[in-house]
C-alpha cells in the first residue's frame, strides 16, 4: 500500500531528481535565458520561451 501512495505522491508532487541535459539543450536555454542579478539564477520568461520555440 505504501508503494502506491508514494507513486501517486511522486506523480502529483514530482521528484527532485536532476535532469541530464544535452549540450545542445543547455546552449539553447542559455541563448534565450536571462540572469537574475540578485540570485544569479538563470530563467526564461514568456518572450524568451516563445523565441526559443
C-alpha positions in Angstrom: 0.0 0.0 0.0 2.8 2.4 0.8 4.3 2.0 -2.6 1.0 3.0 -4.3 0.9 6.1 -2.0 4.5 7.0 -2.9 3.8 6.5 -6.6 0.8 8.9 -6.5 2.7 11.4 -4.5 5.6 11.3 -7.0 3.2 11.9 -9.8 1.4 14.8 -8.1 4.3 16.5 -6.3 7.2 15.4 -8.6 10.7 14.4 -7.6 14.0 16.2 -7.0 15.9 14.1 -9.4 18.3 16.0 -11.6 17.6 16.0 -15.4 20.5 15.4 -17.7 20.5 17.9 -20.5 22.4 17.6 -23.7 25.0 20.3 -24.6 22.7 21.5 -27.4 19.7 21.8 -25.0 21.8 23.8 -22.5 23.1 26.0 -25.2 19.6 26.8 -26.5 18.4 27.5 -22.9 21.2 29.9 -22.1 20.8 31.6 -25.5 17.3 32.7 -24.5 17.6 32.8 -20.7 18.0 35.9 -18.5 20.0 36.0 -15.3 18.5 37.3 -12.1 21.2 39.7 -10.8 20.2 39.3 -7.2 20.2 35.5 -7.1 22.3 34.6 -10.1 19.7 32.1 -11.2 19.0 31.8 -14.9 15.4 31.8 -16.0 13.4 32.1 -19.2 10.4 34.5 -19.3 7.5 34.1 -21.7 9.2 36.1 -24.5 12.4 34.0 -24.3 10.4 30.8 -24.2 8.4 31.8 -27.4 11.7 32.8 -29.1 13.2 29.5 -28.2 10.4 27.6 -29.7 
